[in-house]
Amino acid sequence: MVRQRSSRMKKLSDWQSAFDQWFRLNWDHEDKAHDLAHLQRVWASARKIMQDTDADPLVVLTACYFHDVVNLPKNHPERHLASGYAARETLRVLAADFPDFPQSLYAAVSHAVEAHSFSAGIPARSLEAEIVQDADRLESLGAIGLARVFYTSGALGRPLFDSQDPFARERPLDDTRWALDHFQTKLLGLPATMHTEAGKALAEYHASFLVEYMARLSDELFPDQQPGGEIRREFMDRLKPS
């Protein structure tokens, strides 16, 4: 059944331009893994995912832009609450600075913002929330994800990897200590969490890049053993649907 969308005078591109301008003027965010470019990339991914769906594009656009309007560091004790704070701040900003934004969409936008977070663990209850969640998680995979995980780990003062056991063969995984461990504790499991078929396909493709990086890294760290092939087979097998 085709859903009725709220009437709105602005084109979607007008809303995007307005949000771009607002963030440039009001959002001086120190975390460059969660900057305006990140928000724009999430929206670009969401556009791909929501093609040929019945999702409300204004809800998706708005949630993509505002999902990190309140963003706490990975090691902050209230990190799991950040998306809830962001949802409330989103509605405050919309009411104060975008009075022509349809109030009928407030609840849908708020839920999509709050449900995007991996650490919050809030189930996505709408197609729009599923799309935003998938699009944001794609940012943790592929070449962008590789750059962001090491940027974030560096900002937190964490080493790249355990030089004695980089792939945690004989120790417990600990991504609060080693950046590379985050691949196994979270990133390579993201494709299985995707809601949409398009999001899952993109996630599997970009996750394979991380596996290839791990294989290349293993060959460089252990040139005499050249264990890249084994790493590649092991972790690519984990990406295959069960």
N, C-alpha and C positions, 0 to 999 in steps of 0.2 A: 504494500500500500504506500503510495506517495505521500509524504508528510507535507503539511502546509508550513511554509516558511514565513516569518514575520516580514511585513513590508518595511523597507528602509530606503531612504532617499540616496544615501551615498553608495557608490560602487564599492566593490570589495577592494579595488586598488586604492580608492580614496581612504578607506579605513587603514590599509597597510601603510600608506604614506603618513597618515596622522599618527599612527603608533610609532613608526620610525622616528618621527620628529619628537614625539614625547620622550622616548627613551634617550635620544641624543641630548635633550635639554635637562632631563630630570634624573638620569640613572648613570651615575659615575661609579661603575662597578669594578672593584679591584681584581676580582677573580676573572681572568681572561679566558678561562675555559667555559665561563657562563656569561659572556658578554653579548652585545647586540648582534654580532655576527653569528653567535650560537643560536639566538632566537630566530634569526632569519633563515639559518640552515634547517632548523626544526620545521619551520613553516614550509620550506621548499620540499622537504621529505613528506610532510603531511599532504601537500598538494598531489604528489605522486600516489600516495596511498589511498586518498579519498576519491580518485578518479572512478567514475562509474558507480559511485555509491550515493546513498540518499542523505549523506551527512550535511549538516548546515554549515556552509563554508565560513560564515561570520563567527560562529561559535568556535570552530577549529582555529581560524586565524587569531582570534583574540586570546584563546588559551595558549596557543603556541608562543605568542609574544609575551604574555604575562606570567607564564608558568614559573619563572625564576625571579619574579619581581622582588620577592624576599627569598634570598638564598643564603643558607648558613654553611660554613665550612664542613668538610666531610667528617672532621673530628669533633664537631660541636655537639654537646650533650643533647641539644634539642633539634638536631638535624632531622629526625623523623617527623618533627612537627612543622618543618619549614613550608611544606606545600599547603598546609592549612592556613598558616600566616599569609602565604602568597594569595590564596583564594580570597581572604578577607580584604587584603590590600588591593587586589584587582577590582573588587566591587566598589571600594572607596574611591579609587582613581577614576573608574568609569563614571560614577555619579558626580564627582567633582569636576573632572576635566573633559568628559565626553558626555554631556547631558543629552545629546541626541542619540546615544546608543540605546537600542531597544531594551527596556527593563524586562521584557518578557523573556530575554535570553540570559538574564543574570544567573539564574540557578544552573543552567546548562554549562555556562562558562565557568562558574565557581567549581562545579563538580569536576570538570575536565582538568582544571588547574590542580585541584587537590589530589586527584587520582593519578596524576602523571608520575609521581615520585615512587621510585623503587623502594626506598627506605621506609616510606609511610605505609606501604602494604595495603593501600585502599583499593578494593576492586573497582574496575571501570564498569559503570552501569549504563553507559550510552555508547552509541557508535562513535560520537565525537570524542569522548574520553578515550576510547580504545585507539583511535587514530592518533591523538596527541601523545598518548603513552608510547605507542609504537614508534612514532617519529622521534621522540626524545631519546628513546633507547638506541636508535640507530646511531646517534651521536657518540655512543660509547664503542662503536665498532668501526672496522676499516681504518684507513689512514688517519682520518680525523680522530677516531677513538684512540688510536695509538699515540698520537700527539697529546691528546687531552689527558690520558692516564699518567703519562710521564711528567707533564706540566704540573698536574695536581699533586702528584707524589713529591715532586721537587719542592713545591710550595710548602708542603708539610714536612719537609726535611727527611723524607724517606729514601733509602738507597734504591737503585734501580732493581737489583736482585741480589740474592745470596750467592756470592761468588763460589762458595764451596758446594752448594746444592741448588742451582738456580731454578730447577723444575720441581723441587720438593719431593725428591724420590725417597729420601730417608728422614724426613721431618714433616711436622704438620704444616699445612698452608697457613700463612699469616699475612694478609694483605694490609694490616695496619703497620707492618714492619717492612715488607718488601713490595715494591711496585709490581713486579712481574707476577707475583702471586695472585694479583687481582684478576688476571686473565682467567685463572682456573676457578677462583672463588665466585666470580660473578659474570665476567664478560662473555665467556664461551657458552654460558647457559642462557644468555638473553634470547637467542632465536626461539627457544622452546617456550618463552613467555609471551611471544607476539600473538596478538588477537586476530589481525587481518592476514589474509593470504599474501597480499602484496608486501606487507611489512615483514612477514616471515621469510619470504623469498629474498628480500633485500638484506635482512639480518644474516641469513645463512651465507650469502655471498660475501658480505663484509666481514663476517666472523672468520671465513676461510683466509682472509688476508692476515688476521692476527695469528692464525696457525702457521702460515707461511713465514711470518716474522719469527715466531718461536723456533721454527726449524732452521732458518738461516742463522739465528742467534746461537743455537746449539752448535752448529758447524763452526762458527767463528770462535766460540769459547773452548771447544774441544776439537781442534783441527786434526789431531791424530786419530780420533775415533770417528769423526764425521757422523754424529748420531741424528742428523736432520731428518733422514728418511724415516727413522723410527718415530721421532716426534710427530712428523707430518701424518703418518698413518694412524697413530694413536689418537691424536686430537681431531683429525678429520672424521674418524669413525664416531667420535662423540657428537659430532654435529649432525650425523645422519638421523632421520626420523626413526623413532623406535617402533 
